[in-house]
Amino acid sequence: MVKSLPKVKRNLIIVLLLCSPWFACQVWIQVSAPDEVWTSMPTCPTDSQNCVHLGGDTSQYRSPINMSSELQSNATTVWLSLLEWVDSNGIETLHKETNGTSDYYVHLVQRTSFFRFPDDLVVRITQNENGNASQALSGSVIEIHSQSRLGTYDAGENTRRLELLHSHLSDAESIWDY
């Protein structure tokens, strides 16, 4: 029994040594890419390979061509669908603004599964100017920005995230849509 204690210590030291690169990486990520709140919609840097943007006054940047920034459901319905998507995907909210019925803004952080690299996701939802928030058929307009904080290339991750979110928001339906 006395001999098993050193064996446990040795195994613990081996496990800690094997995990130490991961812990060092976590410290580097926290120092290099701290959370900073964005209160306005960012734009993608010129020639960026780790950023996508859909909608807004600026031209779309690296977003799939077949995506529309105009949706059928009203802004409130799309906002509730976004909050559901955020909860179901375990995404962290850094900043949230709303006027209650027609203008919504949120800055989110989604982290990769193993290394926990932070990626910023910013969404603005506004009521389409053709109607008001109580008219479900008036639709809404979305603007989505997804950007990796670290590195120069995202291997298509931001585009995939934008496509998944856009698909989820496009499927949002309210009881008034029927």
N, C-alpha and C positions, 0 to 999 in steps of 0.2 A: 504494500500500500504506500509506503514511503517513496518507492521508486516511481510511482505514477505521477506524483506531484511535479517533478522535474520534466517529465514527458508532456504534461499539460502546459507548463510554462513554455517549453520549446515549441509546441504546436501553436500556442498563442502568439509567440514572437514571429513564427513563420507566416501566420495569417496577417499580422500587422505589417510585416515587411511586404507581403504581396499586395496589400491594400494601400500602402503608402503613396504610390504614384497617383491613385485616384484621389486620395485626400489632398495631395499637393495640387492636383488639377483643380479641385474645388476651391481652394484658397486663391489660386491664380484667377479663376473665373470671378470670384467675388470682388477681388481687387481691380481687375481689368474692366469689368462690366457691371458696375453697381446699378441698382434700380434708380432711374431718374424719371420723374413724372412728366409726361408730355400733355400740355393743356390745349394744344392746337394740332391740326392735322399736318404731319410731316410730309416731305417729298423725298423721293429717292435720289441719292447722289448720282451725278452724271456717270454713266458707264458702270454702275454698280451691278455686281453679279450676285448680291445677297439681299435683294429688295424687290418687292412687287407692289404695284399700286393700281387700284381700279377706281375710276370715277373722279369726281371733283372738277375743278376748273382747269387743272393741268391735264396734259395728255396722259393716257394710261402708260404705265411703265412695266414692261415684261409681263403683263397680265394676258391671259388667253383672250384672243380676239372675239370669241363667240359669247363672252360674258357681257351682260347688260347691267348698268348701274341702276336701272329702273325696275322696280318690283311691283307685282299686282296688289299685294296686301298693304294695308295702311301702316304708318310708321310705328304705332303702338304695338301692333301685332308682330311686326318684324323685330322690334326691341325685345319683346317677351320671348320670342324665338331665339334671339341672340343670347339672352340671359340663361335660357335652358341649355343651349349649346356650351356656354362657358361652364356651367355647373357640371354637366355630364362629362366634360373633358378635363376637369380639374385645373382650370386655368386661373391664374391669379389676376385680380383686378387692382391696378395701380391708381386709376383716376376715373371717375364717372360723373357726367353732367347730364341733366335733362331739364327741359322746361315743362315736362309732364305730359304733353300731348303730341308734339310735332317735331321736336328737335332733340336728338339723343347723341351722346358722344361718350366713348369709353376707350381707355388705354389699358391693354391687357398684356400679360407676360406669360408665354408658354415656354416651358423648359423641356429640352430633349430628355429622353428617358434615362440613359445611363450616365452621361457626363454632365447633364443638367445645364447645358448651354442655354442662355436666355435669348428668346426671340420676341420682339415687340410686335404687337398686333393692335392697330388702332382702327376703330369703326365709328363712322358718323352715319346716322340715319335721319333723314328729314322727310317731311310730308311733301309729296309731289305738289307743285304749285297749282295744279289743275283742280285741286279740291281741298277739303279740310280734314282734320283728324277723325271726325265722326263719320266720314264717308269712306267706307271700306274699299269701294271701287276706284277711289282717286289714286291709290297706289302710293309708293314711297320711292325715295332715291337713296342709295347707299354709296358710301365711299369707304374703301378698305385699303389699309396699308399694312404690309407684313415685312419685317426686316430683321435679319440676324444682327446681333450686337457685335459678335466677334467673327473674324475671318473675312475673306474676300469672296468666297463662293459658298453657296448654300446647298448645292447638289439638288436643286429643285424643290427643296423643302418648303420655302415660302409660297411658291406657286401651288403646291399640293394643299397647303393650309388654306390659301385663298379660295381654291376650288371647292374644298370641303365646306367651308363656311358659306360661300355663295350658294352652293347647292342646298344647304340647310335653310338659309334665309329665303331662298326662292320657293321652298316648299311650305313656308309659313302661311297658314290660313286662319282666318278669324271666323267667328260664327256668322258674321255679316257677309262673308264671301259666297254663301250658298244661295 
